[in-house]
Amino acid sequence: MSTTTPPTSSVTPSQPGFVRWALKFAAAAGVTGMICCVAPMVLFMFGLMGAAYAMSFATFFYAADGSAGTGAYILRGLAVVVGVAGILIYRRKQNQCSIDPARKRRNLLLVCLLIPILGVGVFFSLESLSGWYFKKHIVPVYQQERTAGATGSR
C-alpha cells in the first residue's frame, strides 16, 4: 500500500497572521514585564506560596517606597526584548512568503504598532490586577501572619 505525498518543493510556507502573531508576542511581553507580581499572585492563589514569601518575592523587585527597583527595570527590559524579537521573527517568516511587497510592508507596520500597544496594555492590566489582588488578598494574610508570629513568639 503506497501513499502519495505532494512534493515538498511545491509547498510554499503560509504567511503568518499578523493579528494572532501580535497578540501572542504582546501577551508574552506584558507577562514578562510583570512576572515579578504575576508569579507570586498566581502561586498564592493556588496555595503554593504563603503571603510572606509572596510579599518578599514581589518586594525584591521594588524599592521600599513602592517604586520600581532594579529588578523591575530588568524585567521591563526583557519585555522589550521579547516584543522586538516578535517583530524580527515575524519579518523573517514573512520574507519566506512570496506576497505583494506593499502588503508585506503594511503587515510589518501593523505588527510593529500592535505588539507595543497591546504589550503595554497587557502590562498595565496585569499591574492593576496584581496590585488589586495583593491589596485585597495577600497583604491582609501577610499582616495576620506577622501579627500571629509576633504574639506567638512571646
N, C-alpha and C positions, 0 to 999 in steps of 0.2 A: 504494500500500500504506500503510495507516494503522494506527498502533498506538494503543491507548487507554491512557492513564495515569490512575491514580486522582487525583482532585482533591487538591491539597495541603492543603486545609483539613480533610479528614477524617483525615489522617495525624497522629497525636499522637506527640510525642517519647517515646522509652522512658526509663524511669528508669535512671540509671547504676548499675551493680552496685557496691555499697559495698566488697566484699572486693577485687575487682580494682582499684578506684579507690584504696583504701587501700594496697595493695601497690605500686602504681605510684608514688604520691607518697611513700611511706615509703622506697622504694628510692632515689628521686631525692633526698630529703632526706639520707639516710645517705651517699650518694656525694658530695653537695655538701659535707657536713661533713668528709669525709676526702679530698677531691680533692688536698690537699697531699701525701699519701703514696701514694694510689692511682695518680695520674697518672705520677709517676716510676717506680713499680714496674712498671706496665704497659709504659711506654716502654722501660724497661731489659729487660724480658722479651723484647720483640720486637727488641732490638738497635738501637733508635732513639735511645738515650741511654746515655752512659757512666756508670760508677759515680760519678765525681767530680761530674758535673753532677746526677745523681740525688740525691746527698748534699747538694749546695748548694741544690738546689730544695727539698728537704724541710726542711733546717735553716733556710731563710728563714722558715718558719712557726713554728719552735720556738726556745726560748731555749737558751743554751749548756749548761745543766744537763739538757736534755731535756724540760723542762716546756713547756706550750703558751705560745706567744707571741701577740702582737697579731694576726698573720695567721691563726693557728689559730682565735682567737676570732671574727674576722670571718667565716671560713668557717662556723663553727658558727652564727653569727647568720643567715647566708644560708640554712643548712639549716632553721632555724626558720621563716624567711620562706617557703621552699618548702612546708613542711608546712602552715602556716597558709593559704597560697594554695590548696593542695589542698582543704582543708576549705571555704573560701569558694566556690571554683568548684563543688565538689560540691553545696553548699547552693543555689547559683544554678541549677544544672542540675536539681536535684531539684525546685525550686519551679516548673519548667516543666511538671511532670507533675501529672496530677490523680489522686493516690493518697490513701489514707487519711492524715489528719494525724498520727494516732498512729504509723503506720508511718514517716512522714517523720521524726518526732522520734527514733524508735528507730534508724533507719538513720543519721541525722546523729550521734547519740550514739555509735554503733558506729564511725563514721568518725573522730570526734573522739578515740576511745580507741585505735583501731588504728594510725592514722598515727603518733602519737608513740611508741607502744610498739614497733611494727615498725621505725620510723625509728631509734630508739635501738639496737635490736638489730642493724640493718644497720650502723650507725655503729661499734659496738663489735666486730662481726665483722670489718669491714674494717680497723679499727685493729689488731686482733690479727693478722690475716693479713698486713697490710703490715709490722707490726713483726717478725713472724717472717721474712718474705721479706727485709727489709732486713738482719737479723742473719745469716741463712743465706747469702744470695747477694750482696747489694750491698756490704755492709761488707767482706767478705774481698777482693773485687775492688778496692774503693777502697783498702784497705791495700796491696795488691800494686802498684797504680798509684803510690801515694805512695812506696813503697819503691823501685820501679824508677825513678821520677823523681828521687829523692834520690841514688841510686847512679849513675844515668846522667848526671847533671849535673856530676860531679866530673872 
